[in-house]
Amino acid sequence: MAQVIAKAGVKRQEGYLYFIDKQGDVSRAKMARGGKKGGKGKPEKVAKVGVKKEKGYLYFLDKKGDVSRAKMVRR
């Protein structure tokens, strides 16, 4: 079960991969699709959130555009 960490309200645009960067902000990078090259430029920041990441959790952007986290299952 995921837990919402911060409300960001990011509107997603098609053709981009959204992720939480090392600084805890929401960034996006161009995806490679159908033979087209992607990821040429450096990722751009979409929202400054400043989430402090804890070990053992996966941080992601949920369907509502908010930053969430889920406990990682490791064996």
Secondary structure as the mmCIF struct_conf table of DSSP 4:
data_model
#
loop_
_struct_conf.conf_type_id
_struct_conf.id
_struct_conf.beg_label_comp_id
_struct_conf.beg_label_asym_id
_struct_conf.beg_label_seq_id
_struct_conf.end_label_comp_id
_struct_conf.end_label_asym_id
_struct_conf.end_label_seq_id
STRN STRN1 GLN A 3 ALA A 6
HELX_LH_PP_P HELX_LH_PP_P1 VAL A 10 ARG A 12
TURN_TY1_P TURN_TY1_P1 GLU A 14 GLY A 15
STRN STRN2 TYR A 16 ILE A 20
TURN_TY1_P TURN_TY1_P2 LYS A 22 GLN A 23
BEND BEND1 GLY A 24 GLY A 24
STRN STRN3 VAL A 26 LYS A 30
HELX_LH_PP_P HELX_LH_PP_P2 MET A 31 ALA A 32
TURN_TY1_P TURN_TY1_P3 GLY A 34 GLY A 35
BEND BEND2 GLY A 41 GLY A 41
STRN STRN4 GLU A 44 ALA A 47
HELX_LH_PP_P HELX_LH_PP_P3 VAL A 51 LYS A 53
TURN_TY1_P TURN_TY1_P4 LYS A 55 GLY A 56
STRN STRN5 TYR A 57 LEU A 61
TURN_TY1_P TURN_TY1_P5 LYS A 63 LYS A 64
BEND BEND3 GLY A 65 GLY A 65
STRN STRN6 VAL A 67 LYS A 71
HELX_LH_PP_P HELX_LH_PP_P4 MET A 72 VAL A 73
#
